Amino acid sequence: MPLPQLESVEAAEVSKFKTLDNFPTPKIENPELILGPAGEIFEFSTCNRGDLGFTIANAQIPAGAGPLPHIHHYTNEWFWTPEGNLELFQSASEYPDLNKPATNDQAGRTTLYTVDTSPNQVVYSPKYHVHGFVNTSNKTRPLTFVWIKDQTSPTYPLNDGGIREYFQEVGIPIKNIEKLPPITDESKKKFVTLAPKYGINQSNYFLKYASAVSGQPPVALANLTNDQDLTRIIDAINAYNQGDQSVKCF
């Protein structure tokens, strides 16, 4: 059976959030710091407002680092690239079954389309798409991740679609930013093996999910957008920072 595909080029929308000069961060005390499997430093904050639940991570991505191809089932994601120099990749095909990842023996591999990001660019990656990125420069680069809980997500304690809970379980806590803990083989292994618990298919090598790579993404893929939810997120953060008690951030 053919995999679901994006809508036609004619149906693609143009986002008003193609770039942002600044992405607001909740002003919380002592944000949680976690070390990722490739040496990424994540600074987490999570917010809830009514039925809205999301997590933000302001991260530092070492040169050459980035997550291998993976699929989210319970969250939709944005990337904000303050300095650019990150190559993002994403599939046009969708993989809606958590139990059938994008492997040859399951739902089949896919072409990954790349985009070389510019400073202050915003890129949207909805659930079910294979995606990831790599820092193609020779220096550490900042990247802000934004994950919003999808309405199909089961309940997780932080009401964020399970993404922060995932990093809490598989990552390594940072107690002293000046003295980072060592990255362990156990942490790298858990990053893959525990991913389905949080609605994620995570590959352990690039070509596990990818059959080809192309630098010419379909227009519909390049123009993926979810301005409504991103506006809700930004409004909630600004409201929290202005003292609105209807927003809880931690």
C-alpha positions in Angstrom: 0.0 0.0 0.0 1.5 3.4 -0.9 2.6 5.6 1.9 0.6 8.8 2.7 2.1 11.8 0.9 1.9 15.6 1.3 -0.9 17.5 -0.3 -0.3 18.9 -3.8 1.9 21.9 -4.5 -1.2 24.0 -5.1 -2.4 23.3 -1.6 0.8 24.4 0.1 0.6 27.4 2.3 3.3 30.0 3.0 4.0 30.5 6.7 4.2 34.0 8.3 6.9 32.5 10.5 9.5 31.8 7.8 11.9 33.8 10.0 11.8 35.2 13.5 14.3 37.7 15.0 13.8 36.2 18.4 12.0 33.2 19.9 10.7 33.9 23.4 11.8 31.6 26.3 9.8 31.1 29.5 11.6 32.9 32.3 11.9 30.1 34.8 14.4 29.5 37.6 17.0 26.8 37.1 15.9 25.3 33.8 16.7 21.6 33.4 20.0 20.9 31.6 20.4 17.5 29.8 23.3 16.2 27.7 22.3 14.4 24.5 24.0 11.4 22.9 26.0 13.5 20.4 27.2 16.0 23.0 24.2 18.4 22.5 23.4 20.6 25.6 19.6 21.0 26.0 18.1 23.6 28.3 14.4 22.6 28.8 11.3 24.4 29.8 7.7 23.1 29.6 4.4 25.1 29.6 0.8 24.2 30.0 -2.2 26.4 29.3 -5.6 24.7 29.1 -5.4 22.0 26.5 -2.1 23.4 25.2 1.1 21.5 26.3 4.5 22.1 24.8 8.2 21.9 25.6 11.1 24.1 24.4 14.7 23.3 24.4 17.4 25.9 23.8 20.3 23.8 22.6 23.9 24.0 21.7 24.8 21.6 18.8 28.5 20.6 18.4 30.1 20.7 15.0 29.1 17.6 13.0 26.5 16.6 15.6 22.7 16.1 15.2 20.1 13.3 15.6 19.9 10.5 13.2 16.6 10.1 11.2 13.6 9.6 13.5 9.8 9.9 13.5 7.6 11.6 16.1 4.1 10.2 16.6 2.9 12.2 19.6 4.4 15.7 19.0 4.8 18.2 16.2 8.0 20.1 16.1 9.6 23.4 15.0 13.2 24.3 14.7 14.5 27.9 15.0 18.1 28.4 13.8 19.5 31.7 15.2 22.8 31.3 13.3 21.8 29.0 10.5 24.5 26.5 9.4 22.4 23.5 10.2 21.3 21.1 7.5 17.8 19.8 8.2 16.3 16.8 6.4 12.8 15.5 6.2 10.7 13.0 4.2 7.6 13.8 2.1 6.3 10.3 3.0 4.4 9.8 6.3 4.7 6.8 8.7 1.6 6.9 10.9 2.1 3.5 12.5 4.5 3.4 15.5 4.9 -0.3 15.1 5.9 0.0 11.4 8.9 2.3 11.1 10.6 3.4 7.9 12.8 0.3 7.4 13.0 -2.1 4.5 11.3 -4.9 6.4 8.5 -2.7 7.8 7.0 0.3 6.0 9.9 0.9 3.6 12.7 3.5 3.5 12.2 7.0 2.1 14.0 9.9 0.4 15.1 12.6 2.8 15.1 16.1 1.4 17.6 18.6 2.8 17.5 22.3 3.5 20.5 24.4 4.5 19.1 26.8 7.1 19.8 30.5 7.3 20.0 32.7 10.4 16.7 33.1 12.2 14.9 30.6 10.0 11.9 28.6 11.3 11.2 25.1 9.9 8.2 23.0 10.8 8.2 19.2 11.0 4.9 17.6 11.8 4.4 14.1 13.2 4.8 11.0 11.1 7.6 12.5 8.9 11.2 11.1 9.1 13.4 14.0 10.0 16.6 15.1 11.7 19.5 17.5 11.2 23.3 17.9 11.3 25.5 20.8 12.2 27.5 21.2 9.0 29.8 24.0 10.3 33.0 23.7 12.2 31.7 25.3 15.4 29.0 24.8 17.9 25.7 26.3 16.8 22.5 27.3 18.7 19.2 25.7 17.9 15.8 26.1 19.6 13.5 23.1 19.5 9.7 23.5 20.0 7.5 20.4 20.5 3.8 20.6 20.9 1.7 17.8 22.2 -0.5 16.3 19.4 -4.1 15.6 20.2 -3.5 11.9 19.6 -0.9 11.7 22.3 -1.5 9.5 25.4 -1.2 11.2 28.8 2.3 11.9 30.0 3.1 13.6 33.4 4.3 16.9 31.9 1.4 17.1 29.3 3.9 17.7 26.5 3.5 14.5 24.4 6.2 12.7 26.3 9.2 14.5 24.7 10.8 16.0 27.8 10.2 12.7 29.7 12.0 10.9 26.9 15.1 13.1 27.3 14.9 12.8 31.1 15.1 9.0 30.8 17.6 8.6 28.1 19.8 11.7 28.5 22.4 12.6 31.1 21.6 15.3 33.7 24.0 18.2 33.7 24.8 19.5 37.2 27.7 21.7 36.3 27.8 23.3 32.8 31.5 23.9 33.2 32.1 20.2 33.8 30.0 18.1 31.5 29.4 14.4 32.4 30.8 11.7 30.0 28.5 10.4 27.3 27.9 6.7 27.9 27.2 3.8 25.5 24.2 3.0 27.7 22.7 6.5 27.1 23.3 6.1 23.3 21.6 2.7 23.4 18.6 3.9 25.4 18.1 6.9 23.0 17.1 4.3 20.4 15.6 1.4 22.4 13.4 3.5 24.7 12.1 5.8 22.0 8.9 3.9 21.2 7.8 4.3 24.9 7.5 8.0 24.0 6.0 7.7 20.6 9.3 7.9 18.7 10.9 5.7 16.1 14.7 6.4 16.3 17.2 4.9 13.9 20.7 3.9 14.9 22.3 4.6 11.6 21.5 7.1 8.8 20.5 4.7 6.0 18.2 2.6 8.2 15.3 4.9 7.3 16.8 6.7 4.3 17.0 5.2 0.8 18.2 8.5 -0.9 19.0 12.1 -0.1 17.9 15.1 -2.3 18.6 18.8 -2.1 15.4 19.6 -4.1 12.4 19.2 -1.7 8.9 19.3 -3.1 7.3 22.7 -2.7 4.6 21.4 -0.4 7.3 20.0 1.9 9.3 23.2 1.9 6.2 25.1 2.8 4.9 23.0 5.6 3.4 25.3 8.2 1.4 25.3 11.4 1.1 29.0 12.2 -2.0 28.6 14.4 -0.3 26.4 17.0 3.0 28.3 16.9 1.1 31.5 17.6 -0.6 29.9 20.6 2.8 28.8 21.9 4.4 32.3 21.5 1.3 33.9 23.1 1.5 31.5 26.0 5.2 32.2 26.6 4.7 36.0 26.5 1.7 35.7 28.8 3.7 33.7 31.3 6.6 36.1 31.2 4.1 38.9 31.9 2.7 37.1 35.0 -0.4 35.5 33.5 -1.4 32.8 36.1 -3.3 30.8 33.5 0.0 29.6 32.1 2.2 27.2 34.1 5.9 26.9 33.0 8.5 24.8 34.7 
